[in-house]
Amino acid sequence: MHWLLFWRPPCLLRRVVVNFTADSTEAIEGVLWSYRGGWLTLRDVSALKTGGPAVAMVGDVVIHRSQIKFLQVAP
C-alpha cells in the first residue's frame, strides 16, 4: 500500500497546453505543477493566441477545471 503514497496523475509535472471553454482562440501552456480539488496550478506559463507570438506570464497560474475545455499533454 505504500506505493499509493507516491502515485500522481500521469500529466503532473509535464508540459501541457490548456484550452479554455470561453474563447477557442486563446490557450496557455506551462508545467502542470499541482492538482488539488478542482484547481490546477501551472508554472512557467506562456499565453498563446492564434496568429500571435507566445507571451510569457510571471508567476503561477491557477485555473478551475470548469474553465477548461481540454488539456493537451506534450510527449
N, C-alpha and C positions, 0 to 999 in steps of 0.2 A: 504494500500500500504506500510505501514511501515514494514511489515513482510518481504518484499523483501530485505530490507537492511541487514537482518540477515541471508539470505539464503547463503548456501555454498554447494559445491558438497558433496555427501554422503561419499566419501572416504577421504575427507580432515581431517587432524588431526587424522588419523588412520594409523596403521602399514600396509605397503604394500611391496610386492616383485615385482621388476621391471625386466622384461626380455627384453634383447636387440635384435635388428634386426641383428646386425653384427655377434654376436657369441652366439650360442644357449647354450653353456656350462657355461656361466657366467651370473650372476644376482646380484642385490643388494637389500637389504631390509632396510627399515627405516620408519620414520614417514613422511607422505606427509604433509609438513608444509604449502606450498603455491602453487598456480597455477596462473600464470599471463601470458596472451597471450598463446604462445606455450611452455612456460618454466615451469617445475616442480622443486620445491625446496624440498629436503629431509633432515631431521636431524636425528641424532643418527643412522648413516648408517653403515652397515656391508656388505663387499663384499662376495659373495657366488660363489664357483666354484665346479663343480661336482667332488666328490671324495676327497674334502679337507675341512678343517675347515673354519668357518666364520672368516673373518679378519676385525676388527673394523677400520673404517676410521675416521679421525679427521676433524671436521668442517662440513659445509653444502655441499651438492652435488646438482648441478643444471644440469638438463637434458632437452634437447629439445624433444618434443613429436615425432618428426620424427625418433628418435633413439630407440623408444620403440616399441617392438613387442606386448607385452601385459602387463597388470598390474593386480596383484592379491591382493585382499584386505583381510586382516586377519579378522576372525569373532570377 
